[in-house]
Amino acid sequence: MSLQKIEERMSVLVAAMEALLPQMSSVEEQRLQGYCRSPSHQQQRLEQEHSCCLELDSADEDAALSEDLNQEQCRLSVGLNDYGCAHYRRRCRIRAPCCNEIFDCRHCHNEAKNANEEDPLKRHDLPRHLVKQVICSLCDHEQDMQQVCENCGVCMGEYFCSTCKFFDDETKKQQYHCNSCGICRIGGRENFFHCDRCGCCYSTTLQKKHPCIEKSMHHNCSVCFEYLFDSMKDITVMPCGHTMHLECLREMHRHAQYFCPICSKSVCDMTNIWRHIDEEIAATPMPEAYQNKLVWILCNDCSSTNEVPYHVIAHKCTGCGSYNTKLT
């Protein structure tokens, strides 16, 4: 083949390639840019871009809101468990309406105005429901009763009861307000029930299992004489239905006292002690002059009266087998 013919064929091939290159470039550009001549496809693309913008805006708003909430939470929790007294952890003090003085809590007031007050005419308790003014411990701002300080924005108590005017940061106590009692109690509402006849809250383990006594806790402890109804100490309900401080009951046991100071009924299971007394009586026969002597006794546990043989150690109730008896 001559050189001239080769050059002609090369020219034809180059022209054909140049004709194809613009078409391929246009198609490739359309593919890379995602361009589509169809109106429906173009609308769909615009909607997708708008949706993406909305999602980004929503994510930004959520992030901003989360940051605001975190800042608010930090402001509310400033000084948590750093303030308070021997009775409560709280970030405020109260102004006593009775004497117009400032105290950390009502118990601090009562200790100062009762136990430490020499003049008996000046002794008094703080009426908790009448407290109206509270002082923030962080900024010393005095204000009306509320949970969050209106000046610095700190939460003055994680638990707050507007009825009892009560603040406490130690929520692990599981505080709750009993409307029937009219005061706040601890231990969790689900673990207690209010007995209308006894007039107080008892553990659910005693529901339908305790003898009801009218206003059983509206009196003083029979050992230490502290008022039981709003006492901060643990209180126990004895089998007879009477109440007293748990620590006072343990103190009685340490001194071998196992009977209720009010009604004299046994406060615990005395079966082993009664069995021991049986053995002592069997090992200690009475003199012949007393062997046939009978006496009348009253049982403190079952309230029955019986005529039983006299013995110098004890007299056993024929009804319930108790030795918690006395001569009549």
HELIX and SHEET records of a PDB file:
HELIX    1   1 LEU A    3  GLN A   33  1                                  31    
HELIX    2   2 PRO A   39  LEU A   76  1                                  38    
HELIX    3   3 ARG A  106  ASN A  110  1                                   5    
HELIX    4   4 GLU A  111  ALA A  115  3                                   5    
HELIX    5   5 PRO A  120  LYS A  122  5                                   3    
HELIX    6   6 ARG A  128  LEU A  130  5                                   3    
HELIX    7   7 THR A  171  LYS A  173  5                                   3    
HELIX    8   8 ARG A  189  ASN A  191  5                                   3    
HELIX    9   9 THR A  204  LEU A  206  5                                   3    
HELIX   10  10 LEU A  246  ARG A  254  1                                   9    
HELIX   11  11 THR A  271  ALA A  282  1                                  12    
HELIX   12  12 GLU A  288  TYR A  290  5                                   3    
SHEET    1   A 4 ILE A 102  PHE A 103  0                                        
SHEET    2   A 4 CYS A  92  ARG A  95 -1                                        
SHEET    3   A 4 GLN A 133  CYS A 136 -1                                        
SHEET    4   A 4 GLU A 142  ASP A 144 -1                                        
SHEET    1   B 2 TYR A 159  CYS A 161  0                                        
SHEET    2   B 2 PHE A 166  ASP A 168 -1                                        
SHEET    1   C 2 TYR A 176  CYS A 178  0                                        
SHEET    2   C 2 ILE A 183  ARG A 185 -1                                        
SHEET    1   D 2 PHE A 192  CYS A 195  0                                        
SHEET    2   D 2 CYS A 200  SER A 203 -1                                        
SHEET    1   E 2 ILE A 235  VAL A 237  0                                        
SHEET    2   E 2 THR A 243  HIS A 245 -1                                        
SHEET    1   F 3 THR A 305  PRO A 309  0                                        
SHEET    2   F 3 LEU A 294  CYS A 299 -1                                        
SHEET    3   F 3 THR A 325  LEU A 327 -1                                        
END                                                                             
